[in-house]
Amino acid sequence: MSTDMDADMDTSVNTAAYQRDRRSRRTVRLLKQSFRELVEEKGFEAVTVRDIAERADVNRGTFYAHFPDKYGLLDLVIREKLQALLGARLGPDAGWRRSDLRLAIAAALDHFADVYSGCRRRESLHPLFEQAVQQELAALFGRWLAAVPAPTEAWPVPAETVASAASWAIFGAANEWAREKQAVSAEDMTDRLLAVVLCGAAALTPGGLPD
């Protein structure tokens, strides 16, 4: 009988935890949606935590239970959007090869172009936006490089340095391209950036860079 009671208690605890997690996910979705709407309406700098909470129909305490401030929410929104773009372009077996690097560069350019699309009120988003893009690219390249079948001593420089350098190269050029209102097409810019990255990547990857 004790075993049955313990099982019932475990089930109740698991159910309650699931319901709390479900409510939490729903709250985060509402906060993100409200945040996006408000930024479109009045610009990031003018948006307050009170605005976001009221639009999402929650109190400020609930907001702070999920995010430290509006900058933390901004960071999540930016990263999730880039991750979605990368996920839509890259296959599940994507890795450190020319074809996937090209797709990642194209996704980054799309992301920059969207944010720098002439909406002046978004200018205050740029520093956090840029930081998030560079960090997400570095993390992606780091995962790819970690899967390269080569011992540590085979790398002329550490793989994490290669990932960081490649992400900064893409970030810097894409940032300038977007700020200059895309003077060349996204496709041409992708080809240019790929050529630059490949010059270093091919030389620094043990065994060369696959197609």
FILO-438538 format. One record per residue: residue in three letters; residue number from 1; x, y, z of N, C-alpha, C in turn. Coordinates in Angstrom, 2 decimals, padded with zeros to 5 digits. Layout:
# FILO-438538
- ala / NUM / X / Y / Z / X / Y / Z / X / Y / Z
...
# end
This chain:
# FILO-438538
- met / 1 / 000.83 / -001.21 / 000.00 / 000.00 / 000.00 / 000.00 / 000.86 / 001.25 / 000.00
- ser / 2 / 001.95 / 001.17 / 000.77 / 002.87 / 002.30 / 000.81 / 003.45 / 002.58 / -000.56
- thr / 3 / 003.73 / 001.51 / -001.30 / 004.29 / 001.67 / -002.64 / 003.30 / 002.39 / -003.55
- asp / 4 / 002.01 / 002.03 / -003.43 / 000.98 / 002.68 / -004.24 / 000.87 / 004.15 / -003.89
- met / 5 / 000.94 / 004.47 / -002.59 / 000.85 / 005.87 / -002.17 / 002.05 / 006.66 / -002.67
- asp / 6 / 003.23 / 006.04 / -002.60 / 004.43 / 006.72 / -003.10 / 004.32 / 006.99 / -004.59
- ala / 7 / 003.78 / 006.02 / -005.32 / 003.62 / 006.18 / -006.76 / 002.65 / 007.31 / -007.07
- asp / 8 / 001.55 / 007.37 / -006.29 / 000.57 / 008.44 / -006.50 / 001.19 / 009.80 / -006.21
- met / 9 / 002.01 / 009.87 / -005.15 / 002.66 / 011.13 / -004.81 / 003.64 / 011.56 / -005.90
- asp / 10 / 004.39 / 010.58 / -006.42 / 005.34 / 010.90 / -007.49 / 004.61 / 011.42 / -008.72
- thr / 11 / 003.47 / 010.80 / -009.04 / 002.68 / 011.23 / -010.19 / 002.16 / 012.64 / -009.99
- ser / 12 / 001.70 / 012.94 / -008.77 / 001.18 / 014.27 / -008.47 / 002.28 / 015.32 / -008.58
- val / 13 / 003.46 / 014.98 / -008.06 / 004.58 / 015.92 / -008.13 / 004.98 / 016.17 / -009.57
- asn / 14 / 005.06 / 015.09 / -010.36 / 005.44 / 015.24 / -011.76 / 004.41 / 016.05 / -012.54
- thr / 15 / 003.14 / 015.83 / -012.25 / 002.07 / 016.57 / -012.93 / 002.14 / 018.05 / -012.58
- ala / 16 / 002.35 / 018.35 / -011.30 / 002.44 / 019.75 / -010.88 / 003.64 / 020.43 / -011.52
- ala / 17 / 004.77 / 019.71 / -011.57 / 005.98 / 020.28 / -012.18 / 005.75 / 020.55 / -013.66
- tyr / 18 / 005.08 / 019.62 / -014.33 / 004.79 / 019.79 / -015.76 / 003.90 / 021.00 / -015.99
- gln / 19 / 002.88 / 021.16 / -015.14 / 001.97 / 022.29 / -015.29 / 002.68 / 023.62 / -015.05
- arg / 20 / 003.59 / 023.64 / -014.05 / 004.35 / 024.87 / -013.80 / 005.25 / 025.19 / -014.99
- asp / 21 / 005.88 / 024.16 / -015.53 / 006.76 / 024.36 / -016.68 / 005.97 / 024.84 / -017.89
- arg / 22 / 004.79 / 024.29 / -018.07 / 003.94 / 024.69 / -019.19 / 003.51 / 026.15 / -019.04
- arg / 23 / 003.13 / 026.54 / -017.82 / 002.74 / 027.93 / -017.58 / 003.93 / 028.87 / -017.80
- ser / 24 / 005.11 / 028.42 / -017.37 / 006.31 / 029.24 / -017.54 / 006.61 / 029.46 / -019.02
- arg / 25 / 006.53 / 028.40 / -019.81 / 006.79 / 028.53 / -021.26 / 005.78 / 029.47 / -021.90
- arg / 26 / 004.52 / 029.36 / -021.48 / 003.49 / 030.23 / -022.03 / 003.76 / 031.69 / -021.66
- thr / 27 / 004.18 / 031.92 / -020.43 / 004.49 / 033.28 / -019.99 / 005.64 / 033.87 / -020.79
- val / 28 / 006.68 / 033.07 / -021.01 / 007.83 / 033.55 / -021.79 / 007.40 / 033.88 / -023.21
- arg / 29 / 006.55 / 033.05 / -023.80 / 006.05 / 033.33 / -025.16 / 005.30 / 034.65 / -025.19
- leu / 30 / 004.46 / 034.89 / -024.20 / 003.69 / 036.13 / -024.14 / 004.61 / 037.34 / -023.96
- leu / 31 / 005.61 / 037.20 / -023.12 / 006.54 / 038.30 / -022.90 / 007.32 / 038.62 / -024.17
- lys / 32 / 007.76 / 037.60 / -024.88 / 008.50 / 037.83 / -026.12 / 007.61 / 038.47 / -027.18
- gln / 33 / 006.39 / 037.99 / -027.30 / 005.47 / 038.56 / -028.28 / 005.16 / 040.02 / -027.95
- ser / 34 / 004.90 / 040.30 / -026.69 / 004.60 / 041.66 / -026.26 / 005.79 / 042.58 / -026.50
- phe / 35 / 006.97 / 042.08 / -026.21 / 008.19 / 042.86 / -026.41 / 008.37 / 043.22 / -027.89
- arg / 36 / 008.21 / 042.24 / -028.77 / 008.37 / 042.51 / -030.20 / 007.37 / 043.57 / -030.68
- glu / 37 / 006.13 / 043.44 / -030.24 / 005.10 / 044.39 / -030.66 / 005.44 / 045.81 / -030.18
- leu / 38 / 005.88 / 045.92 / -028.95 / 006.17 / 047.23 / -028.38 / 007.39 / 047.88 / -029.05
- val / 39 / 008.40 / 047.08 / -029.35 / 009.58 / 047.62 / -030.04 / 009.18 / 048.15 / -031.41
- glu / 40 / 008.32 / 047.43 / -032.11 / 007.85 / 047.89 / -033.41 / 007.06 / 049.19 / -033.28
- glu / 41 / 006.30 / 049.32 / -032.20 / 005.43 / 050.48 / -032.03 / 006.17 / 051.73 / -031.57
- lys / 42 / 007.11 / 051.57 / -030.63 / 007.69 / 052.76 / -030.01 / 009.21 / 052.77 / -029.92
- gly / 43 / 009.87 / 051.71 / -030.36 / 011.32 / 051.66 / -030.28 / 011.80 / 051.08 / -028.96
- phe / 44 / 012.96 / 050.45 / -029.00 / 013.45 / 049.72 / -027.84 / 013.67 / 050.62 / -026.63
- glu / 45 / 014.31 / 051.77 / -026.82 / 014.65 / 052.63 / -025.68 / 013.41 / 053.10 / -024.93
- ala / 46 / 012.31 / 053.27 / -025.64 / 011.10 / 053.78 / -025.00 / 010.31 / 052.69 / -024.28
- val / 47 / 010.62 / 051.44 / -024.55 / 009.88 / 050.34 / -023.94 / 010.39 / 050.10 / -022.52
- thr / 48 / 009.46 / 049.94 / -021.58 / 009.82 / 049.66 / -020.19 / 009.34 / 048.26 / -019.80
- val / 49 / 009.87 / 047.78 / -018.70 / 009.42 / 046.48 / -018.18 / 007.93 / 046.54 / -017.86
- arg / 50 / 007.48 / 047.68 / -017.33 / 006.06 / 047.84 / -017.03 / 005.22 / 047.69 / -018.30
- asp / 51 / 005.69 / 048.31 / -019.40 / 004.98 / 048.19 / -020.68 / 004.84 / 046.73 / -021.10
- ile / 52 / 005.95 / 046.01 / -021.02 / 005.97 / 044.61 / -021.46 / 005.04 / 043.78 / -020.60
- ala / 53 / 005.12 / 043.97 / -019.28 / 004.29 / 043.19 / -018.36 / 002.81 / 043.48 / -018.59
- glu / 54 / 002.47 / 044.75 / -018.76 / 001.07 / 045.10 / -018.97 / 000.55 / 044.53 / -020.28
- arg / 55 / 001.36 / 044.59 / -021.33 / 000.92 / 044.05 / -022.62 / 000.73 / 042.53 / -022.53
- ala / 56 / 001.59 / 041.87 / -021.77 / 001.49 / 040.42 / -021.62 / 000.48 / 040.01 / -020.55
- asp / 57 / -000.08 / 041.00 / -019.86 / -001.07 / 040.76 / -018.80 / -000.48 / 039.95 / -017.65
- val / 58 / 000.74 / 040.33 / -017.25 / 001.37 / 039.73 / -016.07 / 001.91 / 040.87 / -015.22
- asn / 59 / 002.29 / 040.58 / -013.97 / 002.87 / 041.63 / -013.15 / 004.38 / 041.68 / -013.35
- arg / 60 / 005.00 / 042.75 / -012.87 / 006.44 / 042.90 / -013.08 / 007.24 / 041.83 / -012.35
- gly / 61 / 006.71 / 041.35 / -011.24 / 007.40 / 040.27 / -010.53 / 007.52 / 039.03 / -011.40
- thr / 62 / 006.48 / 038.75 / -012.17 / 006.52 / 037.61 / -013.08 / 007.56 / 037.83 / -014.17
- phe / 63 / 007.63 / 039.05 / -014.68 / 008.67 / 039.35 / -015.68 / 010.05 / 039.07 / -015.11
- tyr / 64 / 010.31 / 039.60 / -013.91 / 011.65 / 039.46 / -013.32 / 011.94 / 038.03 / -012.88
- ala / 65 / 010.92 / 037.21 / -012.79 / 011.15 / 035.79 / -012.48 / 011.75 / 035.07 / -013.69
- his / 66 / 011.61 / 035.68 / -014.87 / 012.10 / 035.06 / -016.10 / 013.28 / 035.79 / -016.73
- phe / 67 / 013.35 / 037.11 / -016.53 / 014.41 / 037.91 / -017.15 / 014.94 / 038.94 / -016.16
- pro / 68 / 016.25 / 039.24 / -016.21 / 016.80 / 040.24 / -015.28 / 016.36 / 041.65 / -015.62
- asp / 69 / 016.13 / 041.92 / -016.91 / 015.71 / 043.24 / -017.38 / 015.31 / 043.11 / -018.84
- lys / 70 / 014.99 / 044.24 / -019.47 / 014.55 / 044.17 / -020.86 / 015.70 / 043.79 / -021.79
- tyr / 71 / 016.93 / 044.04 / -021.36 / 018.09 / 043.67 / -022.18 / 018.25 / 042.15 / -022.24
- gly / 72 / 017.94 / 041.49 / -021.15 / 017.99 / 040.03 / -021.14 / 016.95 / 039.44 / -022.08
- leu / 73 / 015.77 / 040.06 / -022.12 / 014.72 / 039.62 / -023.04 / 015.14 / 039.88 / -024.48
- leu / 74 / 015.72 / 041.05 / -024.72 / 016.21 / 041.38 / -026.06 / 017.23 / 040.36 / -026.54
- asp / 75 / 018.16 / 040.02 / -025.67 / 019.21 / 039.06 / -026.03 / 018.60 / 037.73 / -026.45
- leu / 76 / 017.61 / 037.25 / -025.70 / 016.97 / 035.98 / -026.03 / 016.26 / 036.06 / -027.38
- val / 77 / 015.53 / 037.14 / -027.61 / 014.79 / 037.29 / -028.87 / 015.74 / 037.30 / -030.06
- ile / 78 / 016.85 / 038.03 / -029.93 / 017.82 / 038.10 / -031.02 / 018.41 / 036.73 / -031.32
- arg / 79 / 018.85 / 036.05 / -030.26 / 019.50 / 034.75 / -030.45 / 018.54 / 033.72 / -031.03
- glu / 80 / 017.32 / 033.71 / -030.55 / 016.35 / 032.73 / -031.06 / 016.05 / 032.97 / -032.54
- lys / 81 / 016.00 / 034.24 / -032.94 / 015.73 / 034.53 / -034.34 / 016.87 / 034.05 / -035.23
- leu / 82 / 018.11 / 034.31 / -034.82 / 019.25 / 033.85 / -035.61 / 019.31 / 032.32 / -035.63
- gln / 83 / 019.07 / 031.70 / -034.49 / 019.07 / 030.23 / -034.44 / 018.01 / 029.65 / -035.37
- ala / 84 / 016.86 / 030.31 / -035.45 / 015.80 / 029.83 / -036.35 / 016.24 / 029.98 / -037.81
- leu / 85 / 016.89 / 031.10 / -038.14 / 017.38 / 031.29 / -039.50 / 018.42 / 030.24 / -039.87
- leu / 86 / 019.34 / 030.00 / -038.96 / 020.38 / 029.00 / -039.20 / 019.76 / 027.61 / -039.32
- gly / 87 / 018.81 / 027.32 / -038.45 / 018.17 / 026.01 / -038.48 / 017.41 / 025.77 / -039.76
- ala / 88 / 016.81 / 026.84 / -040.31 / 016.04 / 026.70 / -041.55 / 016.95 / 026.46 / -042.75
- arg / 89 / 018.18 / 026.96 / -042.69 / 019.10 / 026.83 / -043.82 / 019.99 / 025.60 / -043.73
- leu / 90 / 020.37 / 025.24 / -042.51 / 021.35 / 024.17 / -042.32 / 020.66 / 022.84 / -042.03
- gly / 91 / 021.18 / 021.79 / -042.60 / 020.63 / 020.47 / -042.34 / 021.11 / 019.93 / -041.00
- pro / 92 / 020.53 / 018.83 / -040.55 / 020.90 / 018.26 / -039.26 / 022.34 / 017.76 / -039.21
- asp / 93 / 022.92 / 017.49 / -040.38 / 024.30 / 017.00 / -040.42 / 025.28 / 018.09 / -040.82
- ala / 94 / 024.89 / 019.35 / -040.68 / 025.76 / 020.47 / -041.05 / 027.05 / 020.42 / -040.25
- gly / 95 / 028.13 / 020.88 / -040.89 / 029.42 / 020.84 / -040.21 / 030.42 / 021.78 / -040.84
- trp / 96 / 031.67 / 021.63 / -040.45 / 032.75 / 022.52 / -040.88 / 033.16 / 022.19 / -042.30
- arg / 97 / 032.36 / 022.66 / -043.26 / 032.64 / 022.44 / -044.67 / 032.20 / 023.67 / -045.45
- arg / 98 / 032.70 / 023.81 / -046.67 / 032.45 / 025.00 / -047.47 / 030.96 / 025.28 / -047.66
- ser / 99 / 030.21 / 024.25 / -048.03 / 028.80 / 024.44 / -048.33 / 028.02 / 024.96 / -047.12
- asp / 100 / 028.32 / 024.42 / -045.94 / 027.59 / 024.86 / -044.75 / 028.06 / 026.22 / -044.25
- leu / 101 / 029.34 / 026.51 / -044.43 / 029.82 / 027.85 / -044.10 / 029.10 / 028.90 / -044.95
- arg / 102 / 028.91 / 028.58 / -046.21 / 028.22 / 029.52 / -047.09 / 026.78 / 029.76 / -046.61
- leu / 103 / 026.11 / 028.70 / -046.22 / 024.73 / 028.83 / -045.73 / 024.68 / 029.64 / -044.43
- ala / 104 / 025.66 / 029.43 / -043.56 / 025.69 / 030.17 / -042.30 / 025.93 / 031.66 / -042.55
- ile / 105 / 026.82 / 031.96 / -043.48 / 027.09 / 033.36 / -043.82 / 025.84 / 034.02 / -044.40
- ala / 106 / 025.16 / 033.31 / -045.28 / 023.94 / 033.86 / -045.89 / 022.88 / 034.13 / -044.82
- ala / 107 / 022.76 / 033.23 / -043.85 / 021.78 / 033.43 / -042.77 / 022.14 / 034.65 / -041.93
- ala / 108 / 023.43 / 034.83 / -041.65 / 023.87 / 035.99 / -040.87 / 023.57 / 037.28 / -041.62
- leu / 109 / 023.82 / 037.30 / -042.92 / 023.52 / 038.49 / -043.72 / 022.03 / 038.80 / -043.71
- asp / 110 / 021.21 / 037.77 / -043.82 / 019.76 / 037.97 / -043.77 / 019.35 / 038.59 / -042.44
- his / 111 / 019.97 / 038.10 / -041.38 / 019.64 / 038.59 / -040.04 / 020.02 / 040.06 / -039.90
- phe / 112 / 021.21 / 040.41 / -040.36 / 021.65 / 041.81 / -040.31 / 020.75 / 042.69 / -041.17
- ala / 113 / 020.45 / 042.24 / -042.37 / 019.64 / 043.04 / -043.29 / 018.26 / 043.32 / -042.71
- asp / 114 / 017.71 / 042.35 / -042.00 / 016.38 / 042.53 / -041.43 / 016.38 / 043.62 / -040.36
- val / 115 / 017.39 / 043.60 / -039.49 / 017.43 / 044.56 / -038.39 / 017.84 / 045.95 / -038.88
- tyr / 116 / 018.72 / 045.99 / -039.88 / 019.19 / 047.28 / -040.41 / 018.39 / 047.68 / -041.65
- ser / 117 / 017.14 / 047.35 / -041.68 / 016.36 / 047.55 / -042.90 / 015.80 / 048.96 / -043.04
- gly / 118 / 016.38 / 049.90 / -042.32 / 015.96 / 051.28 / -042.47 / 015.01 / 051.76 / -041.40
- cys / 119 / 014.71 / 050.89 / -040.43 / 013.83 / 051.30 / -039.35 / 014.66 / 052.03 / -038.30
- arg / 120 / 014.60 / 053.35 / -038.28 / 015.50 / 054.15 / -037.46 / 015.36 / 053.84 / -035.98
- arg / 121 / 014.16 / 053.51 / -035.53 / 013.99 / 053.30 / -034.10 / 014.71 / 052.06 / -033.60
- arg / 122 / 015.21 / 051.23 / -034.51 / 015.93 / 050.04 / -034.08 / 017.42 / 050.30 / -033.84
- glu / 123 / 017.89 / 051.51 / -034.09 / 019.32 / 051.77 / -033.99 / 019.86 / 051.46 / -032.61
- ser / 124 / 019.06 / 051.65 / -031.57 / 019.53 / 051.39 / -030.22 / 019.73 / 049.90 / -029.94
- leu / 125 / 019.24 / 049.04 / -030.83 / 019.40 / 047.61 / -030.63 / 020.76 / 047.11 / -031.10
- his / 126 / 021.44 / 047.89 / -031.89 / 022.61 / 047.38 / -032.58 / 023.69 / 046.76 / -031.69
- pro / 127 / 024.14 / 047.39 / -030.61 / 025.23 / 046.78 / -029.83 / 024.91 / 045.37 / -029.33
- leu / 128 / 023.75 / 045.18 / -028.73 / 023.38 / 043.85 / -028.26 / 023.14 / 042.90 / -029.42
- phe / 129 / 022.54 / 043.41 / -030.47 / 022.29 / 042.59 / -031.65 / 023.60 / 042.06 / -032.22
- glu / 130 / 024.57 / 042.95 / -032.38 / 025.85 / 042.56 / -032.96 / 026.57 / 041.55 / -032.08
- gln / 131 / 026.57 / 041.79 / -030.78 / 027.24 / 040.88 / -029.86 / 026.62 / 039.49 / -029.92
- ala / 132 / 025.30 / 039.43 / -029.95 / 024.61 / 038.14 / -029.97 / 024.91 / 037.38 / -031.26
- val / 133 / 024.94 / 038.08 / -032.39 / 025.22 / 037.42 / -033.67 / 026.62 / 036.82 / -033.66
- gln / 134 / 027.60 / 037.60 / -033.23 / 028.98 / 037.09 / -033.21 / 029.11 / 035.88 / -032.29
- gln / 135 / 028.50 / 035.95 / -031.12 / 028.61 / 034.85 / -030.17 / 027.91 / 033.59 / -030.66
- glu / 136 / 026.77 / 033.76 / -031.30 / 026.05 / 032.60 / -031.82 / 026.84 / 031.93 / -032.95
- leu / 137 / 027.44 / 032.73 / -033.83 / 028.25 / 032.17 / -034.90 / 029.47 / 031.45 / -034.34
- ala / 138 / 030.12 / 032.06 / -033.35 / 031.30 / 031.43 / -032.74 / 030.93 / 030.10 / -032.09
- ala / 139 / 029.77 / 030.06 / -031.43 / 029.33 / 028.82 / -030.79 / 029.04 / 027.74 / -031.83
- leu / 140 / 028.39 / 028.15 / -032.93 / 028.09 / 027.20 / -034.00 / 029.37 / 026.64 / -034.61
- phe / 141 / 030.31 / 027.52 / -034.95 / 031.57 / 027.07 / -035.54 / 032.37 / 026.23 / -034.55
- gly / 142 / 032.28 / 026.58 / -033.28 / 032.97 / 025.79 / -032.27 / 032.46 / 024.36 / -032.21
- arg / 143 / 031.14 / 024.20 / -032.32 / 030.56 / 022.84 / -032.33 / 031.00 / 022.08 / -033.57
- trp / 144 / 031.01 / 022.77 / -034.70 / 031.44 / 022.11 / -035.94 / 032.90 / 021.67 / -035.85
- leu / 145 / 033.74 / 022.56 / -035.36 / 035.17 / 022.26 / -035.29 / 035.46 / 021.15 / -034.28
- ala / 146 / 034.66 / 021.08 / -033.24 / 034.85 / 020.03 / -032.24 / 034.62 / 018.65 / -032.85
- ala / 147 / 033.85 / 018.60 / -033.94 / 033.55 / 017.33 / -034.59 / 034.57 / 016.95 / -035.66
- val / 148 / 035.52 / 017.85 / -035.94 / 036.56 / 017.54 / -036.93 / 037.47 / 016.44 / -036.36
- pro / 149 / 037.63 / 015.34 / -037.10 / 038.43 / 014.22 / -036.56 / 039.92 / 014.48 / -036.65
- ala / 150 / 040.40 / 015.31 / -035.75 / 041.83 / 015.62 / -035.73 / 042.26 / 015.83 / -034.29
- pro / 151 / 043.42 / 015.32 / -033.91 / 043.90 / 015.52 / -032.53 / 044.25 / 016.98 / -032.29
- thr / 152 / 044.23 / 017.38 / -031.05 / 044.50 / 018.77 / -030.69 / 045.82 / 019.27 / -031.25
- glu / 153 / 046.84 / 018.42 / -031.19 / 048.17 / 018.86 / -031.63 / 048.25 / 019.06 / -033.14
- ala / 154 / 047.24 / 018.59 / -033.88 / 047.25 / 018.75 / -035.34 / 046.83 / 020.14 / -035.78
- trp / 155 / 046.22 / 020.90 / -034.86 / 045.74 / 022.24 / -035.21 / 046.88 / 023.25 / -035.09
- pro / 156 / 047.15 / 024.03 / -036.15 / 048.19 / 025.06 / -036.06 / 047.89 / 026.09 / -034.97
- val / 157 / 046.61 / 026.40 / -034.81 / 046.14 / 027.25 / -033.71 / 044.92 / 026.54 / -033.11
- pro / 158 / 044.57 / 026.82 / -031.86 / 043.42 / 026.14 / -031.25 / 042.14 / 026.32 / -032.07
- ala / 159 / 041.32 / 025.28 / -032.08 / 040.08 / 025.32 / -032.85 / 039.18 / 026.46 / -032.40
- glu / 160 / 039.17 / 026.75 / -031.09 / 038.31 / 027.83 / -030.61 / 038.75 / 029.19 / -031.15
- thr / 161 / 040.06 / 029.32 / -031.43 / 040.55 / 030.57 / -032.03 / 040.07 / 030.68 / -033.48
- val / 162 / 040.06 / 029.56 / -034.18 / 039.55 / 029.54 / -035.56 / 038.08 / 029.94 / -035.57
- ala / 163 / 037.30 / 029.37 / -034.65 / 035.87 / 029.67 / -034.58 / 035.65 / 031.15 / -034.27
- ser / 164 / 036.41 / 031.68 / -033.33 / 036.26 / 033.08 / -032.95 / 036.64 / 034.01 / -034.11
- ala / 165 / 037.76 / 033.72 / -034.76 / 038.22 / 034.57 / -035.87 / 037.23 / 034.55 / -037.02
- ala / 166 / 036.71 / 033.37 / -037.36 / 035.75 / 033.27 / -038.45 / 034.47 / 034.03 / -038.13
- ser / 167 / 034.00 / 033.91 / -036.88 / 032.77 / 034.59 / -036.51 / 032.94 / 036.11 / -036.53
- trp / 168 / 034.11 / 036.59 / -036.06 / 034.35 / 038.03 / -036.08 / 034.48 / 038.55 / -037.51
- ala / 169 / 035.10 / 037.78 / -038.39 / 035.23 / 038.20 / -039.79 / 033.86 / 038.36 / -040.43
- ile / 170 / 032.99 / 037.38 / -040.22 / 031.65 / 037.42 / -040.79 / 030.84 / 038.55 / -040.17
- phe / 171 / 030.90 / 038.64 / -038.85 / 030.16 / 039.68 / -038.14 / 030.57 / 041.07 / -038.60
- gly / 172 / 031.88 / 041.34 / -038.66 / 032.34 / 042.67 / -039.02 / 031.94 / 043.08 / -040.42
- ala / 173 / 032.15 / 042.18 / -041.38 / 031.82 / 042.51 / -042.76 / 030.31 / 042.61 / -042.97
- ala / 174 / 029.56 / 041.71 / -042.35 / 028.10 / 041.74 / -042.49 / 027.52 / 043.00 / -041.86
- asn / 175 / 028.09 / 043.40 / -040.74 / 027.65 / 044.61 / -040.06 / 027.87 / 045.83 / -040.95
- glu / 176 / 029.05 / 045.94 / -041.53 / 029.36 / 047.06 / -042.41 / 028.46 / 047.04 / -043.65
- trp / 177 / 028.27 / 045.87 / -044.20 / 027.42 / 045.72 / -045.39 / 025.99 / 046.19 / -045.09
- ala / 178 / 025.46 / 045.80 / -043.95 / 024.09 / 046.19 / -043.60 / 023.98 / 047.68 / -043.33
- arg / 179 / 024.97 / 048.24 / -042.64 / 024.95 / 049.68 / -042.35 / 025.03 / 050.51 / -043.62
- glu / 180 / 025.72 / 049.99 / -044.62 / 025.87 / 050.71 / -045.89 / 024.72 / 050.44 / -046.85
- lys / 181 / 023.61 / 049.94 / -046.31 / 022.39 / 049.71 / -047.09 / 022.59 / 048.69 / -048.21
- gln / 182 / 023.41 / 047.68 / -047.94 / 023.61 / 046.57 / -048.87 / 023.99 / 047.05 / -050.28
- ala / 183 / 025.16 / 047.69 / -050.36 / 025.63 / 048.24 / -051.63 / 025.82 / 047.15 / -052.69
- val / 184 / 026.11 / 045.92 / -052.26 / 026.16 / 044.79 / -053.18 / 025.10 / 043.80 / -052.74
- ser / 185 / 024.75 / 042.87 / -053.61 / 023.70 / 041.92 / -053.28 / 024.15 / 040.98 / -052.16
- ala / 186 / 023.17 / 040.39 / -051.49 / 023.48 / 039.44 / -050.42 / 024.25 / 038.24 / -050.97
- glu / 187 / 023.92 / 037.82 / -052.18 / 024.61 / 036.68 / -052.78 / 026.08 / 037.00 / -053.05
- asp / 188 / 026.33 / 038.20 / -053.60 / 027.72 / 038.60 / -053.86 / 028.50 / 038.75 / -052.56
- met / 189 / 027.85 / 039.33 / -051.55 / 028.52 / 039.51 / -050.27 / 028.81 / 038.16 / -049.62
- thr / 190 / 027.91 / 037.22 / -049.78 / 028.14 / 035.87 / -049.25 / 029.36 / 035.25 / -049.90
- asp / 191 / 029.48 / 035.40 / -051.22 / 030.64 / 034.85 / -051.93 / 031.94 / 035.50 / -051.46
- arg / 192 / 031.91 / 036.82 / -051.27 / 033.11 / 037.53 / -050.83 / 033.54 / 037.08 / -049.43
- leu / 193 / 032.56 / 037.00 / -048.54 / 032.88 / 036.59 / -047.17 / 033.36 / 035.15 / -047.12
- leu / 194 / 032.73 / 034.31 / -047.91 / 033.15 / 032.91 / -047.94 / 034.59 / 032.79 / -048.40
- ala / 195 / 034.96 / 033.57 / -049.41 / 036.34 / 033.53 / -049.91 / 037.33 / 033.95 / -048.83
- val / 196 / 036.97 / 034.99 / -048.08 / 037.85 / 035.47 / -047.01 / 038.00 / 034.42 / -045.92
- val / 197 / 036.87 / 033.87 / -045.48 / 036.91 / 032.88 / -044.40 / 037.66 / 031.62 / -044.84
- leu / 198 / 037.44 / 031.21 / -046.08 / 038.07 / 029.99 / -046.56 / 039.59 / 030.10 / -046.62
- cys / 199 / 040.09 / 031.30 / -046.91 / 041.54 / 031.48 / -046.97 / 042.19 / 031.06 / -045.66
- gly / 200 / 041.58 / 031.46 / -044.56 / 042.12 / 031.10 / -043.26 / 041.71 / 029.70 / -042.83
- ala / 201 / 040.44 / 029.36 / -043.04 / 039.92 / 028.09 / -042.56 / 040.60 / 026.90 / -043.23
- ala / 202 / 040.81 / 027.00 / -044.54 / 041.43 / 025.89 / -045.26 / 042.87 / 025.66 / -044.79
- ala / 203 / 043.56 / 026.75 / -044.49 / 044.96 / 026.63 / -044.06 / 045.08 / 026.12 / -042.62
- leu / 204 / 044.08 / 026.42 / -041.80 / 044.18 / 026.11 / -040.38 / 043.48 / 024.81 / -039.98
- thr / 205 / 042.67 / 024.25 / -040.88 / 041.97 / 023.01 / -040.56 / 042.82 / 021.81 / -040.96
- pro / 206 / 043.15 / 020.94 / -040.02 / 043.95 / 019.75 / -040.37 / 043.29 / 018.94 / -041.48
- gly / 207 / 044.04 / 018.68 / -042.54 / 043.49 / 017.92 / -043.65 / 042.72 / 018.77 / -044.64
- gly / 208 / 042.65 / 020.09 / -044.40 / 041.91 / 020.97 / -045.30 / 040.43 / 021.01 / -044.98
- leu / 209 / 039.72 / 021.84 / -045.70 / 038.29 / 022.04 / -045.46 / 037.48 / 021.30 / -046.52
- pro / 210 / 036.59 / 020.38 / -046.12 / 035.78 / 019.65 / -047.10 / 034.81 / 020.58 / -047.83
- asp / 211 / 034.35 / 020.14 / -048.99 / 033.34 / 020.90 / -049.72 / 031.98 / 020.78 / -049.04
# end
